[in-house]
Amino acid sequence: VLSVNPTGILDLHGSGPKDAVDVLKKSSVAFIEVPEHYSHEGILEKIRVVGKALGVDAKAEKLAVEMDAKLKSAEKQAASIKQRKRILFVLSTQGGKVLAAGSDTAGDGIIKLAGAVNAVEGFSGYKQMSDEAIVTARPDVILTMKNAGPPVSEDELLANPSIASTPAGAARKVISMDGGYLLGFGPRTAEAIHDLAVSLYGSQVTDQW
């Protein structure tokens, strides 16, 4: 990174490896950490922090106002849904183990913004779930991502006995969306919320675009 002679470095919170980030922090180059909160407010904060770092505060504020309106509109679309679906976000199934999204994750954040409920409780981050925990979670839908990381096979998921015994498995309800689009928490997130909500609730979603 330093070999390209940057005048500033923007670092998204949580980036790594830690040793490399520590080296960058100790260099003479201006280092700005961009916060990463998986929420409506978190997206606006990210825009404002980057705008300030680049010296374009006014442009960033204009974009933040526009994004705020789009996000509010997207969130309202599923506001009237009474029966909230329980979603299990599966990051990977390597080694036959289901790695799922708990709280404080992008997966959890997008599920909530789309008017659904994270079926996973009791832990934060991404963790492997036992067969018993998957059955207990009783997800209505399995959510996965594509074009990012190891692909998650729908057939492999549905062949998993614990998933097969859930409402999602019985209904063979798996939704897969582009990873960067689904979990980016940036300018396209309002559209991602809309698309996920429609995939979950169909005509129950109020079309306000």
C-alpha angles and dihedrals in degrees: 000000000000091000090073090059099236119192090211141009126217111201122190109223111260095028118142176332089337095218091056092048091050090055091052092049091054094050124097091249118105108260120201121184113211113212119236115206117160098226145087091265091045092060092052091048091051091053092050095047093050091045092052092047090053094044094244100112095149094052091046092051091051090051091046091054091049092047092047091057093046093048093049090051092049093048092049091059093076097030094105095052108117101184103059113202120234111233130199110200109205115198096181145342099209113160090009091289121125112231106199138184118254126180122312093037135114088243092056092045097053092045091056094044090054091056099258137113128247104240089208120086135171104045142058128223124019117317139165113260126216120233089250092052091052092051091047092050090062097199119197091202136024113218121199137164133232134203090034125086125331110349117250111223114222090208091051091049095050091045090059104104094218093051092042089059094056125087088253092053094046091051092039088230110167124153120195123188135174108281098223092047095045099043104024096101092204140097094326098049096097089058091046090053090051094048093047092047091051091048089052103039107017114192092004088078113095108233106223100153 
